[in-house]
Amino acid sequence: MARVLISGGAGFIGTHASIVLLENGHDLVVIDSFVNSSPIALQRVKEITGLNELKAQQRLKVVEGDIRDKAALQKIFTDANNDGKIIDAVIHFAGLKSVKDSIKSPLNYWDVNVNGSCCLLSAMQENKCRTLIFSSSATLYGKPKSVPISETAAIDPINAYGNTKAAIEKMLADISTADSDWRIACLRYFNPIGAHASGLIGEDPRGTPNNLLPIINQVAIGHQKVLKIYGNKWPTKDGTCIRDYIHVMDLAEGHAAALDSLLQKEHQFLTVNLGTGKGHSVLEVVNSFEIATGKKIPFELSTPRYGDVGITIADPTKAKNLLGWEAKRSLVESCKDAWTWQTSNMNGYQQ
Ligand SMILES: NC(=O)c1ccc[n+]([C@@H]2O[C@H](COP(=O)([O-])OP(=O)(O)OC[C@H]3O[C@@H](n4cnc5c(N)ncnc54)[C@H](O)[C@@H]3O)[C@@H](O)[C@H]2O)c1
């Protein structure tokens, strides 16, 4: 079993992935600045995986820190060496992810995402840790020429967030070319939704949510009056945008499969889509949410958002062939789990 450094492990995807990795027997060190998350999320991870404080000291260490802080990163590697259990691999979730904010504050996005990755990779290189899973995004495909989108499609992002993900992938490709000891998987996520079935952890963005399911949840509990649907003239069957929504636990299991694959083989540089291969329109998501929860979601039409695309659907064949992984959970199950999280935590992790 490996010891894995998880950057951004307190976030939405990082917490769910941490559960699967701990359940699979790996030991984790999390570094998170909590800029978009709460330390309570990691307490909940301990609760779900049955780690008492003593066991957690060995299996889930938590470091509050920024990935741009080179001294903090070095201390993690040094402490691990001194423990006699080195860091075997890194899963790099830490970063900023709002398309809207990235258009307003591109420098901040380039600093945290690209410079942050650069700092993390330097620390890995210096400490001879050369196995990495990177949180990439379907955003880097921009406006795809056709769907489903395979990994060979053009990389052509249309916003600053997507540009940072594309730049990091290029940086990783360069590192991989320069040094054949690196084993790297760029996992290109489509649209993660849902929550752990316990309702103890879920998506809890700071400020106003930008993603569909958290907004639907907010409407369902009455924190927002109505769901705004951005455009009904997209080239889809009901005119609303289509996305490939993937349950966050399926996504988490995809990371475990990618880690196993990297650790088993020599030099690799993988780019792999993690999606379901099925597209659902905004209206279909609303309908599934209503079926799953019995709640009615009022909606109104609004103008399309700058930087949006009409349809994105993954071709997940490579993930199945290479990692032996495929998404199992349904859209209704995702909506049900997101709702359980919301109703058990009306204000997210804030108590
Ligand atoms: N959620 C999505 O829809 C989605 C889709 C595609 C890709 N991704 C990528 O997956 C990764 C995780 O996404 P998420 O949804 O869990 O986001 P999140 O915001 O919930 O988690 C990111 C975590 O990183 C931490 N963080 C941010 N900047 C940091 C820094 N400089 N140093 C240390 N920690 C820092 C945050 O506090 C947070 O806990 C991100 O890189 C994101 O771009 C997310």
The ligand as a Gaussian input file, in Angstrom:
#p B3LYP/6-31G(d) Opt

LIG

0 1
 N      -15.716000      20.142000      -9.364000
 C      -15.648000      20.222000     -10.681000
 O      -16.650000      20.469000     -11.355000
 C      -14.338000      19.977000     -11.395000
 C      -14.334000      19.632000     -12.743000
 C      -13.120000      19.437000     -13.401000
 C      -11.915000      19.586000     -12.702000
 N      -11.961000      19.941000     -11.395000
 C      -10.686000      20.127000     -10.693000
 O      -10.609000      19.205000      -9.634000
 C       -9.887000      19.766000      -8.537000
 C      -10.711000      19.634000      -7.270000
 O      -11.970000      20.256000      -7.495000
 P      -13.053000      20.358000      -6.347000
 O      -14.375000      20.405000      -7.004000
 O      -12.813000      19.347000      -5.290000
 O      -12.714000      21.808000      -5.808000
 P      -12.674000      22.354000      -4.308000
 O      -12.541000      23.821000      -4.381000
 O      -13.782000      21.791000      -3.516000
 O      -11.308000      21.697000      -3.796000
 C      -10.057000      22.279000      -4.046000
 C       -9.307000      22.310000      -2.739000
 O       -8.041000      22.930000      -2.956000
 C       -7.784000      23.823000      -1.894000
 N       -6.852000      24.838000      -2.413000
 C       -7.082000      25.801000      -3.326000
 N       -5.976000      26.510000      -3.541000
 C       -5.009000      25.984000      -2.741000
 C       -3.648000      26.277000      -2.522000
 N       -3.041000      27.280000      -3.160000
 N       -2.957000      25.515000      -1.645000
 C       -3.548000      24.510000      -0.969000
 N       -4.850000      24.199000      -1.129000
 C       -5.570000      24.918000      -2.006000
 C       -9.144000      24.375000      -1.511000
 O       -9.185000      24.896000      -0.201000
 C      -10.019000      23.141000      -1.666000
 O      -10.071000      22.394000      -0.473000
 C       -9.584000      21.224000      -8.934000
 O       -8.263000      21.270000      -9.409000
 C      -10.560000      21.490000     -10.054000
 O      -10.067000      22.433000     -10.965000
 C      -13.127000      20.120000     -10.727000

